[in-house]
Amino acid sequence: MRTIKFILILVAFAAAPALAQESYLYFSWDYTQPLTNKSWISGGTARGAKAGVRKFIGQERRFSAGVDFNWNYLQEYKPTETVQTSTGAFTTDYFNNIASIALVASGQYYFPLGNKEHFFPYAGLGMGANRNRYSQSYNIYQDSETKYGFLVRPEAGILVRLGGRRRWGAMAAVHYDYSTNKNATYDYNSYSAVGFQLGVMIWQW
């Protein structure tokens, strides 16, 4: 939690100078569905969020660049079974968990529609770092490992300005995350997921 707060503070500081120019700040809910090692966690999660700041480049507002931060928490219940550990074995039901955070630098290309003031479909790419905390929880005990990896995130979405010159807007996007995050204990050679986000924005122009 301290790491998340620290990164959000960094994003806020990055947003301050950017919002003095042609840019936007966003915050969104993020649904994530894991694609790797689905025997460990197969279900998606709605416990996630994304935030970031992006600055437009050029008069036509066709390009932007910025910083994005996201957080997701995945959890799956496993019925009673015998679990082997380094010190022996025990029989219990348990939860598999992944707490994932990422910080990326991103770029977007826009395809403005109509009068180029209200609807902005876009395609983008982000690259940065990913931190996953893998854990198993049973009774009052928990085993966990934290791993880091390089993250690549292509995405596509749309920005909507809510009328006239108003500062508020909405956004929707889909994204694919691939990370080199490895964990031999829980059989992850990499980590990948697809996600859908829906959120609000503050425009500055």
N, C-alpha and C positions, 0 to 999 in steps of 0.2 A: 504494500500500500504506500509506503514512503517513496518507493521508486516511481509509482504512478503520479503521486503529487509533485515530485520533483520535475518529471517530464512535462506535466501540464503547466507548471510555472515557466519552464523554458519556452513552451509554445506561446504562452501569454506574452512573454517578453519579445518574442519574435514577431508577434502580431501587432504590437504597439506601433513601431515605425511603418510597417506595411500598410496599416489601415489609414495612414495619412495620405496614401496615394490610391491609384486605381487597383483595388484588391477586394478580397472577401474573406471573411472568417466564418467557419462552419462548425456545427456540432450535430452529430447524427447517431441514431440507434443503429447497431450493426448486428445482423443475424449471420452466423457462421456455421458451415457444414464441413467437417473434416473429411479429407479424401484418403489419407494415409493411415495404415494400421487400424482399420475399422474393427478389428477384433478386440482392440483395447477400448476405444471409444468410437461408436458408430453414429450416434445421434448428433444433430445440430444443437445450437444454443442461441437463445435470444438475449443472453446476458453478455452484452458487448456494446461498445461505443467507439466512435471515432471523432476526432477534432483536428482542426488544422487551419492554416492560413495560406492563401495563395495570392500572388501578385501578377497582374496582367502585364504583358510585355508588348509594346507597340500600340499604335493608335487604333488598329482594327480589332483589338482584343481577341486575337486568334490563338495566342499562346499565353500560358501562365506557368509560374513555377512557385513552389512553396514547400512547406513542411507539414507532414501528417503524423498523428499519433493515434494508435488504437489499442484497445484492451478487450479481451474476450476470456470468458471462463466456461470451460466445458466440464461436464460431470456425467458419469454413467454408473448406475447401480448394477452390481453383479451378485447373483444369488449365491447361497452358501456353497463353498467348495474348499478343497484342501489347497493351501498356498505354500509353496516351497520358498524358503529364505536361506540366507547364508548360514544361519545358526540352527536350522531345523525346519519344521513344518507345523502349520496350525489350520484349523477348519473354522471358517466364518464367512459371513457375507461382507461385502465391502464396496467402496466407491473408487473408481478411477477418475482422476481429475487432471486437467491441464489449465493452468493460468498463463495466458499468453499476452505479451505486450510487444509493441513494435514502434520504431521511430524511423521514418523514411523521408528522403528528399524526393519530390515528385514534380512531374511536368505534364501539362495538358495541352491538347489542341482542340479548338472549339469550331462548331459548325452552326453559327447563329441562324435562326429562322426568322422569317417575316421581316419586321422592322429592325431586327438585330438589337432589340432593347428588352425583350421579355423571355425568350426561350433560347437556351444555349446547350445543345447536345455536345458531348465531348468524349474523347478517348485519351487515356493517359497512361503513364508508367511511373512507378515509384521504386526506389532502391534504398535499402538501409539495413538496420539491425533488428533482429528478433530475439526475444528472451522467453523461453518456455520453462515453467516449473511443473514437472510431472510428479504426481503423488498418488498414493493409495491410502485410503482411510478405512480403518476397521476398528470398531469399538472406540476406545479413547486414544488409539495409536495412529501414527501416520509415518509412512516412508516417503521421502521425496528427493528429487534431484533437479538441479537447475542447469539448463544448457542454453548456449547462445549460437546464433547462426546469421548468415547473410540472407536478406530477404529481397525477392523481386515480386512486384505487384502490378500487373496490367489491370486496367479498369476502364469501364465505359459508363456514362451516366448523362444526366441532364440537370441543368440549373434553371430555375424559374423565378423571374422577378415578379413580385406580387403587386403589379400595377404601377404605372407612371414612373416617377423618380424615387419611389419608396426604397428605403434601405433594407427592408426585410425581404427574404426570399425563401424558397424551398429547394431541396435537391433530392435526387434518387440516383443510385448507382449500383452496379454489380462489380465484383472484383475477384481475382484469383491470386492467392498467395502461395508462393513457393519459397521455402526456407531450407538452408543447409543444416538446420538444427537437427542434431543426432542424439540419440540416447540408446545405448546398447542394452541397458537394464530392461527397458520397456519396449524394445524392438522397434525403434524409430531410426531408419537410415536417413530420413529427411522428414519434413513436415509440410503438408500442403492443405489448402482449404479453399472453398468458394464462399463468397459472402454477398449479402444484399444490405444496403444502407439507405435510410430515409431520415432526412434531417432538415434543419433550418440554417439560414445564412444571414449574415449582415454584409451588405454591399457598401462599397465606398467609391462612388463616382457620380 
